[in-house]
Every structure is written in structure tokens, then in C-alpha cells.
């Protein structure tokens, strides 16, 4: 599991390589289909909100802040003209902090975020992120904004946040409609990639709710192939006790059952793909191969993004 003092899953050197790859591939695919990569300067006043760390002092509305006795400060919020808004919804459940052979599941999700976010930067699109836990509750979020620095902030938010530990009583109150949870962050028609391994228990209900959201936005699923994390080495013991990091429960498996876990995970993900198709949701499956993943994501996101621009 990733700890606070461990290095970033997607470091600056890797970001530079991903950015160069995306710059080359997306400009090739967008040539002739896109009016212009660059947009003129322009900001539209969107409203007022409480000041947050990272906000510019120049954006503080001092007159409005005086009404709150400067606690909190009030910030003027603007929307910059852009071609599209992309809000990535990323799985941050505790199980993604696990893995095998030195690779964490969340590393693959982080690379997906990097590829999608840097693709947005190329076209000066707004990019934001929402993270969720194993029960599809929101954990953290960053509003959609323009710029590479904001993409880096979203990556850091995904990698470094801590999932809150809540009691069962509190869980009952915070469990909400997943459509409303995501839709609250979308002010206009947006591209919404849902990035996960989809191993949570209530996946059928979640996919049904996401299908409803797809009627208003261009939503698609990105499934990380996580069979590698369940391919355990051979063991001599006849029975193995396993611990679930999300529920805190333990379960005893036979040696044969343990050896079949990767196959069972693959079958579960195949079932999720069928459910998505039945609900009219597009799904792209990505593996651990970095270049294959980035090529797949760039082509898929470019096609969806250009289609959306033509529709709007």
C-alpha cells in the first residue's frame, strides 16, 4: 500500500514522456477534425465561493469577504472558455492500494488519469477529478480547470488522500445516489470517464445509475484488468487465511481456491462488460503495458472528445 512518504506513482519524468506521446498522437488524429487547438483569452464570472488553498489572492472578493468578517475569505470564481469539460471519476478504494510483483492497481488508474488529463491540456479543455471508495461514496474532488498544473494537482489528490474511516451509522447517512453525487460537479455537458477495476459488490446497481447519467453526459467506463494482482505464487499450505482491507474481514481459502482467484476475477470483469453493453455504456479495458494503455486511451478519448465537440 502507498504511504505518504513514498514516491509518486506517476513521476515528472514519466509525465514528460506521456505528454510527448499524447502531443504527437492526438495532433495526428485531430488534424482536420478540430477547428483550433488554441482558444483566445476570456473568463466568464461563475459566482462566489469560500476561499480554498491554492486560490490566487487576486481572485478574493474583498467587499463580499467583509460581510463574513474575512472568515472565510470569499473568492470570485470564473469559467474560462474551452472546448469541452472532462471530469474523470477514479476508484480510490483501499483495494487499489494493493497489487503484486511490485505494481499497485492504483498505479494503472493513475496512469489513466495522467493520459486523460494531459489530453485535455493539449486542447485547453477543463479537467477535474472525483474519487470514490468501495461503496461508490465520494472521497475527494477537484473542480474542472484548465492547465497542466491542475492535472498534476488532480494526480496528487488521487495518490495522496486518505480514505475516511466511518462508522456503520454514518455510512448509512452518507450513502447517496451515485448519479446525484457525480452530476453535482457537472455544470454542462461533459466527458465522464469512470476508471475502476469494478470489483465492488454492488456493481450492477452502480452501472444502472451511471447509465442514467449517460443520458445527459458522454460517459464511458475504463476497466483496469487486475487479474495480475490475484495471480499468487504456489504455496505448500492446504489452507490460507486472507484479509480484506476494505471490510476488515478474514476468509479461509483452500490452496485450489486461491489458485483460481485470478480466473474468477477475470470472469467477474467479463460480466461487468456484458452489463455495461446491456445498459448502452461503452467500455474500454486497459492492462499494465504502459504504451499499449496510453495508445488505447489516447485513441479512445480523442474519438469521444471530437464526437462531443461536433455534437455541441
N, C-alpha and C positions, 0 to 999 in steps of 0.2 A: 504494500500500500504506500501511496505517495505521502511523504511527510513535508512539513513546512520548510525544512532546511534542505530538501533535495532539489536538484536542478530541474529546470523547466522541461516538460515533455517535448515541447517544440521550441528549440532554442533559436537565437538570432541567425546563426549560420544556416540552419535548416530553413528558416523563414525566407532568407535571401534566395535560396535555391528554388523554393516553391514559388516565390514571387516571379523569378525569371522565367520559370517554366510556364506559369499562368500567363504572363505577359506575351510570350511567344504564341502559345496555343490559342488563347482567346482572341487575340487580334487577327489571327488567321481565320478563325471561324466566324468572327463578327464582320469581316471585311465585306462591304457591300450591303449588309443587312442592317447596319446600325448607322443612324444619321451622323452622330459625332460622339467620340469618346469623352470630350470635354464640354463642360457647361459653363456659362457665364456666372459671374458672382451675383448673389442675390439671396436675401434672407427674408422669410415671412414670419411675423410675430405670431407665436402659437399660444402664449399665455404666461401665467406666473406659477412658480412652484418654490418650495423650500430649497435653500442653497444646499448643494452636495459637494463633498470633497472632489477637487478636480475642476470645478466651475471657475471661470475667469472672474476676477474682481470687476472687470469692465461690464459684465452682464448683470451685476447686482442692481436691483431697482431700489435706490436709497429711499425714495419717497414712500414706497409700499413697505419697506423694511421698518421705517419709523413707526408705522402703525402697530407693529409687533414688538416694538421696543428693541429692535435689532436682534431678537432671539425667537425664532431663527431669522437669518437674513433671507430676503425674497429675491429670487433670480428671474430675470426675463428669459423666456425660452423661445427659440426661433427654430424654424424648419428651413433648411437650405434646399433649394431646388435640386432635384435629382431625378434620374430616370426611373428608378424602382426602389423599393424598400425590401430588404431581405432580413427576416428575423429567424435565426436558427434556434431550434428547441433541442437542447442536448441533454442526454442521460447522464446524471451525476450521482446515481445511486452508488451505495458502498461497494456493490459487486464489481463496478467498473474500475475500482481501485485495486482489483486483483488481476492476476494473469498467470503466465507460465513462460519459462525459458527466457526470463528477463524482460518480457514485454507485457505491459498492462493493457487491459481493454480500453481504458480511458485514453491511452496514447493514440489509438486509432481514431477515437472520437475527436480528440484534439486536432489531429491532422485534417480531419474532415472540416472542422471549424476554420482552420487556417486556410485551407484551399477555397472554401466558400467565401470567407471574409476578404481574402486578397483578390478574389474575382470581383467582388463588389467594389473594392478600391479602384481597380482598373477602369471601371465605368463610372466612377464617382457616385456610386449608389450608397444609400444608407444601409448600415449593417448593425444589427442588435442581436442579443442572445438571451434566452431564457433557459435556466437549468431546472431539472426536476429530479425527484427521488424515486424510490422503487414503487411508491403508491401514486406516482404522477402528480405529486404536490410540488408547487413551485418552491425552489430553494433560493435562487438568486436571479437577478436580471439586470440587463443594461439596455437602455433605450437605444433605438436605432440612430446612428450618427454617421457622418462621413469621415473617412481618413484612416490611414494605416495605424496611427497611434491608438485609435479607438478599437481597431481589430485586435491589437496587442493587449489592450485593456480587457477585452472580452475573453481572450485566451487565458489571461492571468486569473480572471474571475472564475473561469471554469476550473482551472487547475488548483487554485489555492483555497477556495472556500471550504468551510466545514459544514457538513450536513447536520442540521439541528437534531438533538435527541428530544423527542416529545413523548409525553405520557399517552396512554390509550385514551384518556378523557379528552385531551387536547386534540389528538388525532381525529376524533370524531367530529370536532368543530371545524378543523381546517380542511378536511376533505371536501373538495368542491367540484363543480362541473369543469372538466378539463377544457371544454370549448370556451367557457367564460374566462378561465384563467389565462389562456393564450390570447383570445380575442381582445382582452382589455389592453394589451400592448400594441394593437394594430389599429392605427388611425386611418389607414387607407389600404386599398388592395395591395397585398404583399406576397412575396415568395416566402414560403414557410417550410424549410426542410426539417423533418423530425429525425434526429440522429440517435440511434439506440441499438442495443442488442435485442430488445423486445423480449427479454426473459422474465418480465414481471408477470405475476399470476393473473391479473385482470386485463390481459392484453386485448381480449375480444371486445370488452366494453370500451376501452380506450380507443381502439381503431374505429369503432362505431361513432364515437364522439368526434374524432378527427375527420371522419367522412362528412359530418355536418359542417364543420369549419371549412372544408374544401369547397363548399358551395359559394363561399364569399371570397376565398383567397386561393392562390395557387399553391396547394400543399402537396408535398410528396414525402415518402419515407426513405431514409437511408439506414439500411441494416448492416451492422458490423458483424461479419462472420467470426464468431467467438469459439468455434469448435477447438481451436488450438489451446484454449485455456482449460479445457477439460480432457486433454489427452495426457493422462497421468502415466508415469513410468510403472513398470511391473513391480508388484510388491509380493512379499512372501506370506504376509499375514492373510488369514482367511477372512477376517472381518476388520473393517476400517471405520473409525468414528470420524464423521465430518461435521464441521461447524459452519453455520450460515451467518455471514457477517451482517446481514440485514435484519433477520428476525431474532438472532441470538440463540436459535435452537440448534440442537445436535441430532444427527441421524446416523445410524449404523448401516453401512453398505457391505455386501459381500464383495469379494475380490472380483467376481464376474460382473456384478452390477457396476462397480467402479470403472471397469474397463469399457463398459458400454455407454458411459455418460456422454462422451463426445458425439456418439451416434444419436443418442436421444436429443441432445441439444440441436443437432442438425435437423432432425425430424421436426422439432418444435419450430424452428425458424422457417422451415418449408411450409408448415401450417400457417404461420403468420403471413407468408407471401400469398397463400391462397385466400386468406381472409381479406387482405388488402385488395386483391383483384376483385373479389366479390363486392367490396364496398366502393369500387371505382377509384382506388388510390394507386398511383404509380409508386413503384418501389425499386430502388437500386441497391444491390448487395455489394459491399466492398470488403476486401480481405486485408491482410497485413502487408502485402507487397506495395511498397510506397509509391513507386512510379505508376504501377497499374492503377492504384487507388486514385492518385491525383489526375491521371488521364481520364479515368471514368467519371470522376466528379466534375472536372472542367467541361467535358463534353455534355454531360447531363445538365449542369447548371446553366451553361451557355444556351442550350436549346430551350430550356424552360424560360430563361430570362428574356431572350429575344422574342419568344412567342408571346410573353406577357406584354412587352413593350408594344408589339403590333396590335394586341388586343386593346390596350389602353390609349 
